[in-house]
């Protein structure tokens, strides 16, 4: 080999080594910048929720400097030219995408949101600033699009080729997005809806139903009181109130044609009695039927139906503080549930009109306080989030575009249309005792699946415990309205239980206290559901087990949707082999 060629090859090798060392140093420096930046995103989020935009802005400045530096270090010509090199190339591509994604996340998503003043979103003098909401909706929409773009970019990375140092950085960004997305996406959907919902384009009418959990129904309870709210350019007022006595309930035929599957499973009473309109776990069914009852009695066009229960009210009272009713009763986060779901029946006995008037007064008192009390924003958002996640706060708009944004979410009151993001089991309760004894019922749910096992056909098992916590010694003293004892002995609770399998599943069996039950699965909402009746005497616990199987396929994390009871329902999930859902 001529000496000149040898010298050239040596020179090329030296230059290559120097270049590789330079690229490695840049990559590690960029990685260091990103590792410092990503945790600060959490700090920004905490500052915003605490109503401290100044602190959030200062932290974003720190993050922006780090992410901009990282992107600059990974965007040079040398870097891009080296991305074709085997082994090193995929890692260089990943670091470049990582740096650009984090910088874009901070610049285009997090930074604009620091301008949000959470306090400005709160009601002031009975109204909400809809102009501010509209501007904010635009910022959040842009941030939501940025997040989706970043997710698409990360999906292009060949993770199998990454060295541990680079893989850990990608995992950190995955984790950060997993924390941001559950907050940003609902915020985007809510703000997209809120501006119009609050009457930015003209008056909007809403029906707010209060579900009485002391007499369980699928999505909560008997709709004991109904109010119409009117929103006009951010000003909200309670314009009308009604109770079941104001409607033609107990009619011979349903007020509207019912979905055949709904009717087959729940009967025609869902459309004949306004007290049973909340039987279906699909809140959009309830909204259609309630709107029809309202139109027949009052004729007012309704833009959406919302729902909440006394437990949700107790959460709100943690944020707004004690509320004094015209009766002198003081509703607090601790007293609201016992007053509204127990004490009222002893006070007014069987005089339903007086009970309804009391419920209406309580609802109006809390509503007025919510609009005029300067609640702590973080506490209020926490209360609303908890109520929505537990299915105690639902909203069903008549606008199809708004309904699409809420589809499959707890606040939309609808089950997911597929098993992609979550695989959902359902447990719903209909009290058929005639009374208010569910105040004493305690439900527990254990869900188990083999969806992550390699046995081909996954099995899903729902185990429900229903405990009648009423002490036998207290039965005799129960008010007649709580336990009339017309159809069942005093204190006994009869519950129709509706257990739903995942989409595409079939029922394989049901037992009550270990004994097989002759029950047939029926189709509803794309699922198989089974109905069984359970009777519990005071102090007794019944255990219901339903098993479903499904064809092999892809299943998201196992979850349970259930009737929100008066007492909190503990839920345990057992899906061996499945990765833990991000928190």
N, C-alpha and C positions, 0 to 999 in steps of 0.2 A: 504494500500500500504506500503510495507516495506520501512523503512527510507532510506536504501541504494539506492533503485531504484529512490526514490524521489530526492535524492542528485544528482544522475547521470543525471536525466532529467533536473534539474536546471542547472547543469554544461553545458549540451549540449545547453540549451537555451542561457546561457551566452556566450558560445563560438560562437554560431550562430549569436547572436546579434553583438558580436565583429567583426566576419567575415563580416557580412552585412555592418556594419559601415565602415570597411576597404575597402570593394568593392565600396561602395558609394563614399567614399573620393577619391579612385583611379579614378572612372568614372568621377567625377566632375573635378578632376585635369587634366585628359586626355582631357576632353571637353574644359577646359580653354586653354590648349596648342593648340588645334586645332583651337579654335576661334581666337587665336592670329596669327596662321600660315596662315589660308586660305586667309585673306585680303592681305597678303604679296605677294601672287602669282600674283595679279594684278600689284604690284610694279615691280616685275621681268619682266613682259611683257612690261611695259612702258619703262624700262631701255633698253631692247633689241631693241625695235623699235626706241629708241633714239640713237642707236649705241653706247651704253655704257655697254659692256659686263662685265667690272670690277665691276660696281655697281650691275649688275644683279647677278654676282657670290657671292658678299658679302651678298646680300639679301637672296640668296638660302641657304647660310650657316646658317643664322638665322632660316629660315624655317625648314631646315633639323634637327637642334637641337630640335626644338619644336615637329616635327612630329615623330622623333625617340623616344623621351621621351614619347609621347602619346602611341605609339605602344608598348613600353616596359611595360607600366603600364597596358595594356589590354591583355597581352599575358601570364600571369602567370598561374600556375596550379589551384590556388584557383579560378581565374576568369573563366577558362574553365569549372571547375567542377560545377560552379554555373549557367552555361548557361541553365541547364535543369529546373531550378526553375520557376514555373508559374509566370507570370507578370514580374518579374525581368529578367528572362532569355532572352526573345526577345530583351530587351533593352541592356543587356550585349553583346549579339551577334551583335547588331547594332553598338554599340560603338567600339567593336573590329574590325568589318569590316570597319567602318569609319576611325579609326586610321590607320589601315593597308593600306587602299586605299589612304589616303592623303600622307602617308609616301612614298608609291610606286609612287604616282603621282609626288612628288618632286624628289625622288631619280632616277627614271627611265625615267621620261618624261621631267620635267622642268629643272633639273640640266644639263643633256647632252646638252640641247638647249642653255644654257648660253654660251657655247663655240662658238656659232655662232657670227661671226662678219659680221653684215649686210653690212658694207662697202665693205667687200671682195666679196660680191655677185654682186657689181656694175661693169659695163663695165670699163675696163682700157686699154687705147691705142687701142680701137676698138675691144676688145675681153673680154670674161668672162672666169674665171678660172674653167674649167669643172671638173678638178680633185677635187677641193674643193667642187664643187656641188655634185659630186658622193659620197664623204665621208659624206657630210651633209645629203644627201638623206637617208643614212643608219641610222643616228641618229634620223631623223624625223620619219622614218618607225618604229623604235623601240618605240618611244614615242607614235605614233599613236596606236600601238598594246597595249601598256600599258593602254591608255585611254579606249580602247574598253573593256579590261579585267576588269577595274574598274567599268565601266558601267554595265557589267554583274554581278559583285559582289553586287552592290547597288540594282540591280533588285531582289536579293534574300531576301532582308530585308522585314519583315512583318511590314509595316508602321502603320497598324491599331492598333498595340500593343504598340506603342512607347509613352513614357511620353513626355510632351512638351519640356523639356530640351534636350532630345536626338533627337526628331523630328526636332528641330531647327538646330541642328548640321548637320543632314543629308540634310536638305534643303539648308544650306550654301554650302555644297559640290556640290549639284545639280547645284546651281547657278554658282559656280566656273567652273564646267565642261561645263555648257552652254555658258560660255564666252570663254573657251579655245578651245572647239571643232570647232566652226565656223572659228577659225584661224588655228588650227593645221591640220584639215582634208584637207582644200584647199592647205595648204603648203605642206602636204604630197603628194597630187596628183600632184601639180606643180613640185616639186623636182623630183618625180618619172619620170615625162615626160621630164623635162628640160635637164638633162644630155645628153640623147640620142638626143633630139631635137637640141641641140647646136653642134651636130656633134662629140660627144665623141667617137663614133664607126665608123666615116666616114662622108663624106659630106651629108647634108640634104638640100633639096630644098623646099621652101615655096612660096606660092602665097599670097601676101598681097593685099587685095582689100580695096579701100577707098570708103566708101559709102557716097554719096552726099545727105544729109538730106533735101536739098532744093527741092528735087524731091523724095518724100517718097516712100519707098518700105517696105515690111513686116519687115525685120530685120534692116532697117535703111533708105537706099536710093539707087538711081541709082549708080552702081559701076563705078564711073567716071574715076578711074585710077587703074591700076593693076601693081604690081611690083613683081619680083621674088627675094627672098632673099636666099642666100646660107650660111649655117653655117658649119664650118669645124674646129673641135677641139676648139670651143669657139669663133672663129673669124667669124664675121657676115659681109656680104657684100651685097649690092643691085646690083645684076648681070644683071637684065633686067627690062625694063619698057614697058608698053603697054597701049593702050586705046581701046575703042570699035571699032575704025576704023581698028584695026589690026586683027579682027576676022570676020568670015563669019556669021554675025548677020542678023536678018530679013529673015532667011532661011524658006523654005516651010514646013519642018518637024523638030521636036525636034532633037537636036544633039544626045540625048540618049533617050531610052524609059523612060517615066515618070511614077511615081506611079499613078495608075488609080484614086485614090481619090484626089491626088494633081491636076491632069489634070482636073478632073470634077469641082473642086472648082475654080482653077485659070486659066484654059485654057492651051493651048499648048504654049503660048508665053513665059512661064517660061523657056522652052528649045529651043525656036527659036530666042529669042533676048537676047544677053548677058546683056543688060540693065535691063532685067526683071528676071535675075537669083536669085535675092534676095527677090522675092515675098513671098516665103514660110516662116513661122515662125520657121521652122525646118532648121537650118543652115547647117546641114549635107546634105540636099537636094541641097542647093546652092553649097556646096563644090564639090559634084559629078558632077554637070553640068558645073561649072567653070573649073574643071580639064579636062573635055572632050573638052571644047572649047580650052583650052591651048594646050592640046595634039594634036589637029587637026592643030593648027597654028604653034606650036613650037616643039612639040614632047618631051620636057624635062619631065622626071618623076617627079612627085610632091608628097612630103611626107605629106603635110598638107596645109590647106587653113586657113588664118587668116583674120580678118576684123577689121577695125576701121573707125571712122568718124572724121570730123573736130572738133566736140565738144570734143571728146576724146583727140585729139591733143592739144586742149586748156588746158586740165587738165595736160597733160605732160609738157606743157610750164610753168606751175606754178612751176614745179620742176627743169627744166633745164634752165629756164630763156629765154630772148629774143633770137630769131634766125633771122639773116639777110639773105634774099634770094639773089641770083645773080641779081635779078631785082632791088634790093635796098629796097624792102618791108621788114619791120620788123614785124615778127610774135611774138605776145605775147599772154598771156592767155586771154587778153581782145580783141585783134585785129584779132586773127586767124579766128574766125567764120565769122565776117562781111567781112573780106578780101576774104576768100575762098568761101563763100556761097552767097555773094551779090556783092561786089565791082568788082570782076573779070568780071562779065557779062557786066557791064557798060564800062569797060576798053577795052575789046576785042570784044564786040558786039556779032555777030553770028558766029565769026570765031572759030569753035570748036577746030581746031588743035592748035590754040594759047592758048585756055583755057586749053586743056589737057596738053600742055607743061608746063603751069603755075602750074597746080595741081601736075604734076610729079616733078617739081622743088621744090615745097613746101614740098612734101613728103620726097624727098631726103635730103633737108636741115634739116628738123626736125630729120630724121633718123640719119644723121651724127652727129648732136649735141647730140642726145641721147647716142650714142656710145662713144663720145669723151669728152663730158662735165661731170665734176665730180658733178653729181646731189646729192642733199641731199637724202640719202636713205629713210628716213621716208616720205618725201614729194613725192618721186617717187612711193613708195609702196601705198601711199594714193591715188595718181592719178590713178594708174593702177587698184586699187581696186574699186574706184568710177566708172571708165569707164566700168569695167567688170560687176559690179552690175547693171548698167543701160543698159546693152546689147550693149554697144558701142565698146566693145572689145571681139571678139569671136575667137575660135580656133577649127578647125575640123580636127583631124589627120586621116590618112588612116589606121594607126595601130589600130586594134580592141581593144587591151588591153588598149591603151591610151584613146580611145574613151569611153570605159566603165567607166574609172575614171571620165570623164567629163559629163557623161550622166545625163540629167535633170538639169544641172547647167546653169546659165546665160552665163558663159564664154564658155560653150560647145554649146550654142545656140540651146538647145533642151528642150522641155517641159518635166516635170517629167512623169514617166511611171505609176504612181499611185497617190492616194490622201493621202498617209501615212504621209509624212513629211510636205507637203504643199498641199493645194487645190487651183489650179491655174485657173484663168480666163484669157482669152487672148483678146487683142485689137490691131489689125494690120491695117495699112493704106497703100493703093496703090494710088498714085497720077496719075490720068488719064487726067490731064489738058493739058499736053505737055507744060512744062515750069519749072520754078524754084520758084513757088509761095509759096511752103511750108515753105520758110524762114519766112513768115508772119503768119503762122498758129499756133494757141495755142490750145493744147488739154488738157482736164482735165478728170479724171476718178473717179467715185465713185462706189465702189463694196459693195454689201450688200448680206448677206446670213442668212438663218434660220437654218444653219447646227448644231447649238448647242441648238436649241429649241426642245421641246418634241412633235412635231406635226407629226413625222413619215417620211414625205416626204419633204426633204429640198428644198428650193427655192434659186436660185442664180440670182441676178440682177446686170447687168452692165449698168451704166449710163455714157455716153460719151458726152462731150461738145466739139464741133469743132468751133473755132472762127477764122474768117478771120480778122486779126488785121490791114490789109492794109487800110490806110485812103483813102476814095473816092477821095480826092483831089490829091493823089499821083499816081493815076492810069495812067493818060496820060503820065507821065514822065518815066514809066517803060521801060527798054530796051526790044527790041523785043524778045530776047532770053529768058528773064524771063517770058514774057507773050505774046506769038505769036498771040493769039486771032484767031487761025485757027478753033478751034472746040467749043470754049466757048468765051463769051464776055471778053474783056480785064479786068484783075483783078479778075475774077470769078475763084473759085477753085472747081474742081470736084474730090471727093475722094471716092474710093471704100473702104468701111469699112468691115473688117472681124472680127466678134466677136465669140470667142470660149468659150464654157462652160466647166465645170470640166469633168474629165473622168467619163464616164457612164451616163452623163446627156443627156436630150433631150430639144429641143427648145420649149417654150410655146408661145412666141410672141415677136414681135419687133414693136417699134413705133419711128417715127421721128417727133419731135416737137408735141408730144402728139397724132399724128394720126397713126393708125395701118398701117403696111406695109405688103403687101403680099410677104412674104419671107419664103423660105423653108430651114430647117436645113440640112446640108450635113455632112457625116462622114469624119473626117480627124484626123490622129494622135491619134485614139482611142477616139476622142471627137466629139461633134456636133458643127459645125461652121455655121454661117450664114453670107451671103454677102448682104450689102445694099449700095446704092450709095447716097452720100450727096453732094449737091451743095451749096456753100456759096458765097455770093457777098461781096465786101469789107465792113467791119464793121458789118457783120452779124454773129450770133451764131446759130448753129444747135444743137439740143439735141437728141441723139439716145439712146434708152433703149432696152436692150435685156434681156429676162427672161428665165431661164433654171430651170428644176427640175431634181432631181436625186433620185434613190431609197435610202431608209434609209441605213445608214452604218457609217463607221468611216471616219472622214474627218480631215486632218491636218489644221493648221492655213490658213485662206483665204489670198491669194496673187494675184497680177495682173502682168502679163507679157504684154509688149506693145512695139510698134514701138518706138525707141528712136527718138524723133523729135529734131528740131533745138532748140526750146525753151523747158525748163524743163517742164515735165508733172506732175502736182500735182495729187497724188492718195490718196483717203481716203478709209478706210476699216471700215465697220460696220457689225459686227457679234455678235449680242447680246447673252450673256450667255457664250461666249468663253473666256477662260483664255487668258490674254495678253501674247504674245510671249516673251520669254526671250530676254533681250537686252544685 
